[in-house]
């Protein structure tokens, strides 16, 4: 009886996650967002989603990654209730593993976007080194802080050509992502093996 109750809560959380995901995707379609169903979904999901927008680390320039964190928290809650429904007990290791997964999914998404943008910018630099457009200027404004941080850390104030800075930053971000993935996997296995 109690286990069925926790499975039901897990199912409701998963359903709310799906509705929130639809709401986030809907925000990219202004015509649908301001329709009657769009306003209904906004009224249902926005109080929850807006709560996560207050964290500054979820914003990079004009890009808001807070929905990823919000959906991750729902995923941890769903996994916790589902685990309790199947085993009949809460495990701190499973909860900690879920939190670790949420944090890693947020940061790995950021790493993946950064790797993609750095690779695209590097390819453009090889193909059209002296071209200019507002898009590339905006992309450079997004990439310049991580490039400055990585090159400043590795080359301590020495000025480097932009292409060299792009290559060094891309390599450093790929190495960091792979290393952190390995560390998270190891830590995850450790947390799941905890008896409590």
C-alpha positions as CSV (number, residue, x, y, z in Angstrom):
1,X,0.0,0.0,0.0
2,X,2.7,2.5,1.0
3,X,4.9,1.4,-1.9
4,X,2.0,2.1,-4.4
5,X,1.6,5.5,-2.9
6,X,5.3,6.4,-3.5
7,X,5.1,5.0,-7.1
8,X,2.1,7.2,-7.7
9,X,4.0,10.3,-6.4
10,X,6.9,9.4,-8.7
11,X,4.5,9.1,-11.6
12,X,3.0,12.5,-10.8
13,X,6.5,14.1,-10.6
14,X,7.4,12.6,-14.0
15,X,4.1,13.9,-15.5
16,X,4.9,17.4,-14.1
17,X,8.4,17.1,-15.5
18,X,6.9,16.4,-18.9
19,X,4.6,19.4,-18.6
20,X,7.5,21.6,-17.6
21,X,9.5,20.4,-20.6
22,X,6.6,21.3,-22.9
23,X,6.4,24.7,-21.2
24,X,10.1,25.3,-21.8
25,X,10.0,24.3,-25.4
26,X,6.8,26.4,-25.8
27,X,8.7,29.5,-24.8
28,X,10.5,29.3,-28.1
29,X,7.2,29.7,-30.0
30,X,5.7,33.0,-29.0
31,X,2.4,32.4,-30.9
32,X,1.7,29.3,-28.9
33,X,3.0,30.7,-25.6
34,X,0.3,33.4,-25.6
35,X,-2.5,31.1,-26.6
36,X,-5.0,29.8,-24.0
37,X,-3.2,26.4,-23.6
38,X,0.1,28.3,-23.4
39,X,-1.1,30.6,-20.6
40,X,-2.5,27.6,-18.7
41,X,0.8,25.7,-18.9
42,X,2.6,28.9,-17.9
43,X,0.4,29.3,-14.9
44,X,1.0,25.7,-13.9
45,X,4.8,25.6,-14.4
46,X,6.2,29.1,-14.2
47,X,6.0,29.3,-10.4
48,X,8.3,26.3,-10.1
49,X,10.6,27.2,-13.1
50,X,10.9,30.8,-12.0
51,X,12.2,29.8,-8.6
52,X,15.4,28.4,-10.3
53,X,16.0,31.6,-12.4
54,X,17.2,33.4,-9.3
55,X,20.5,31.4,-9.2
56,X,23.1,33.4,-11.1
57,X,25.2,30.4,-12.0
58,X,22.4,29.2,-14.3
59,X,22.9,32.2,-16.6
60,X,25.6,32.6,-19.1
61,X,25.2,35.9,-20.9
62,X,21.7,35.9,-22.3
63,X,21.3,32.2,-22.1
64,X,19.3,30.7,-19.2
65,X,20.1,27.2,-18.2
66,X,17.8,27.2,-15.1
67,X,15.2,24.9,-16.7
68,X,17.8,22.1,-16.9
69,X,18.4,22.4,-13.2
70,X,14.7,22.6,-12.4
71,X,14.0,19.4,-14.5
72,X,17.0,17.7,-12.8
73,X,15.6,18.4,-9.3
74,X,12.3,16.8,-10.4
75,X,14.2,13.8,-11.8
76,X,16.0,13.3,-8.4
77,X,12.7,13.6,-6.6
78,X,11.1,11.1,-8.9
79,X,14.0,8.7,-8.6
80,X,13.9,9.0,-4.8
81,X,10.2,8.1,-4.6
82,X,10.5,5.4,-7.1
83,X,13.4,3.8,-5.2
84,X,11.5,4.0,-2.0
85,X,8.5,2.4,-3.8
86,X,10.6,-0.5,-5.0
87,X,12.8,-1.2,-2.0
88,X,10.6,0.1,0.8
89,X,13.4,2.3,2.2
90,X,15.2,5.5,1.5
91,X,18.9,5.3,0.8
92,X,21.1,8.3,1.3
93,X,23.4,6.9,-1.3
94,X,20.7,6.8,-3.9
95,X,19.6,10.4,-3.1
96,X,23.2,11.6,-3.2
97,X,23.7,9.8,-6.5
98,X,20.6,11.5,-7.9
99,X,21.9,14.9,-6.8
100,X,25.3,14.2,-8.3
101,X,23.5,13.2,-11.6
102,X,21.5,16.4,-11.6
103,X,24.6,18.6,-11.0
104,X,26.6,16.7,-13.6
105,X,23.9,16.8,-16.2
106,X,23.7,20.6,-15.8
107,X,27.5,21.1,-16.0
108,X,28.0,18.5,-18.8
109,X,25.4,20.2,-20.8
110,X,27.3,23.5,-20.4
111,X,30.6,21.7,-21.3
112,X,29.0,20.2,-24.4
113,X,27.7,23.6,-25.5
114,X,31.0,25.2,-24.9
115,X,32.9,22.5,-26.8
116,X,30.4,22.9,-29.7
117,X,30.7,26.7,-29.8
118,X,34.5,26.6,-29.5
119,X,34.7,24.0,-32.4
120,X,32.4,26.1,-34.6
121,X,34.3,29.3,-33.9
122,X,37.6,27.6,-34.6
123,X,36.3,26.2,-37.9
124,X,35.1,29.6,-38.9
125,X,38.5,31.1,-37.9
126,X,40.2,28.7,-40.3
127,X,37.7,29.3,-43.1
128,X,37.1,33.0,-42.9
129,X,39.6,34.6,-40.5
130,X,38.8,38.2,-41.2
131,X,35.0,37.9,-41.7
132,X,32.7,39.8,-39.4
133,X,29.0,39.5,-38.6
134,X,26.9,40.2,-35.5
135,X,26.5,36.5,-34.9
136,X,30.3,35.9,-34.6
137,X,30.6,39.0,-32.5
138,X,28.0,37.6,-30.1
139,X,29.6,34.2,-30.1
140,X,33.0,35.8,-29.3
141,X,31.4,37.7,-26.3
142,X,30.1,34.3,-25.0
143,X,33.4,32.5,-25.5
144,X,35.9,35.3,-24.4
145,X,35.4,34.8,-20.6
146,X,36.3,31.0,-20.7
147,X,39.1,31.6,-23.2
148,X,40.6,34.3,-21.1
149,X,40.3,32.2,-18.0
150,X,41.9,29.1,-19.5
151,X,44.7,30.9,-21.3
152,X,45.3,33.1,-18.3
153,X,45.6,29.9,-16.1
154,X,47.9,28.1,-18.5
155,X,50.0,31.0,-20.0
156,X,50.0,33.6,-17.1
157,X,49.5,36.9,-18.9
158,X,51.3,36.0,-22.1
159,X,49.3,37.3,-25.1
160,X,48.4,34.5,-27.6
161,X,47.0,34.7,-31.1
162,X,43.2,34.2,-31.0
163,X,43.3,30.9,-33.0
164,X,45.9,29.5,-30.6
165,X,43.7,30.5,-27.6
166,X,40.7,28.8,-29.2
167,X,42.7,25.6,-29.7
168,X,44.1,25.6,-26.2
169,X,40.7,26.3,-24.7
170,X,39.0,23.7,-26.7
171,X,41.5,21.0,-25.7
172,X,41.4,22.1,-22.1
173,X,37.5,21.9,-22.0
174,X,37.5,18.5,-23.7
175,X,40.1,17.2,-21.2
176,X,38.2,18.7,-18.3
177,X,34.9,17.2,-19.5
178,X,36.3,13.7,-20.0
179,X,38.1,13.8,-16.6
180,X,35.0,15.0,-14.7
181,X,32.9,12.4,-16.4
182,X,35.2,9.7,-15.1
183,X,35.2,11.2,-11.6
184,X,31.4,11.4,-11.6
185,X,31.1,7.8,-12.7
186,X,33.5,6.6,-10.0
187,X,31.8,8.7,-7.3
188,X,28.4,7.5,-8.5
189,X,29.3,3.9,-8.2
190,X,30.7,4.6,-4.7
191,X,27.5,6.4,-3.6
192,X,25.2,3.6,-5.0
193,X,27.3,1.0,-3.0
194,X,26.7,2.8,0.3
195,X,24.6,0.6,2.7
196,X,22.6,3.5,4.1
